[in-house]
Amino acid sequence: MTKSCSQVWVHAVWATKNRMSFIDKSFEKQLYKFISNQFYELGCVPKIVNGASDHIHCLFLLNKTKSIADVIKHIKGSSSFFINQSNFIDDYFIWQRGYAAFAVSELELDKIHNYIKNQREHHRLDNYK
């Protein structure tokens, strides 16, 4: 083989510091759009970015030249900076350390996409964090 081929879908989740409810509906769409654009800049194709007031879910196609850790480190850092520079909240914003990342089968993409799409409703009904 002369070329490398990779198609790894990743479902990543991370939370706000101390699971504080900092992500407000008033700016969440701007935040998710910013994060999606950051994925594109890294050569990762985002399928969906969504979340709840205290955490975020992302489903993206990993660039074959990037590690999951490097991608998420960049996304978390740039989005923290974006939130703080935009003055969306009165407090200093930071994400909690760490993240969860799961490989997603092509067969499960729609199921995971719908799960992420309905995060606020899911957590409102279950009162789960």
N, C-alpha and C positions, 0 to 999 in steps of 0.2 A: 504494500500500500504506500502510495506516495503522499497521500493527504491524510490528515486527521479528521475524523468525524465524531461529533458529540452532540447529543440531544438529551440534555438533562433538565427536566422541569423541577423547580424547587419551590416548595411552600415554606416560607420563612415567617416567623412570628417573633416579635419582641415587644417589650412593655416600657411604659414611662417609668421614670425613677419612682420607687416606692408605690408603684401602681396608682399614682395620682391621676385623677380625671382631668387631664390637661387638654385633651384633644376635643375641642368644641365644634359643634355643627357649623358655627359661623365661619370657620376657616378650614375645616377638614378637606373639602374639595380642592382647595388651593394646595394644601399639604400633599394630598395624594397625587395631584398632577405634577407637583415638583418632584416627588419621589419617582414617579413614572419616567419623567424626563431624565433623572439621574441614572436610572437603569439603562435607558437608551444610550446615554453618553458612555456608559461602561460596555456597551455592546451586548447587553442583556435585554431580551425582549420581555417586557412586563405583560402579563395577561390581565391581571387585576391587582389593584392596591386598595385596601379598605381596612376598616377596623372599628374599634369602639373607643370610648373616651380615654381608656387607659392602656391600650395596646393596638398593634397594627399587624395585619396579615398581608403578605405579598406572594403572588404566584408569578414566577418568571422563568424564562429560559436562560440557563447559565451560559455565558460566553465561554468557549472552550479554552481560552487563554487565562481565565480568571479563577480564583478560588472562591468558594462560598464565603469564607471568613473575610477576604479582602473586599468583596462586593458589599457585604452587610456593614462592615466597618465604614466604608465610604458613604453608604446610604444613611446610616445613623448619624455620622458626623456632619454631613452636608445638610441633612434635614433639621438637626438641632440648631445649626447656625441659621438656617432659613427661618425657623420659628422665632428665634431670639432677635434676629435682625428685623423681622416684620412686626415685632411687638404685638403678637396675637394674644399673649397672656401677660399678666402683671408680674409673674414670677420668672425666675431663670429656668429655662427648660433644658432637661437632659433626659436621655433614654437610660433605662436600667442596663446594667452590664449584662452581657450574654444575649443569647437568642436561641431559638429552636429552628432547625431546618430539616425538611423531609423531602426525599426524592418522590416524585409523583409520576405514576405510570400514565402514558397517553390515554389509556382506557378510563382513568379516573379524573382527567382534567375538568370535565364538565361538572362533576360532583364537587370537586374542591373549589372550583370557580363559584358555584352557587353557594357553597358554605361561606366563603369569604364575602361574597356579595351581600349576604344577609346578616352580617355581624351584629349590627346594632339591634336588630329585631331578635336575633338569637340570644343575645345577652340580656335584653330587656325581659324576655319571656322566662329564661332560665335563672336570671339573677345570679349567673355564674361568672367567676373571674378566673 
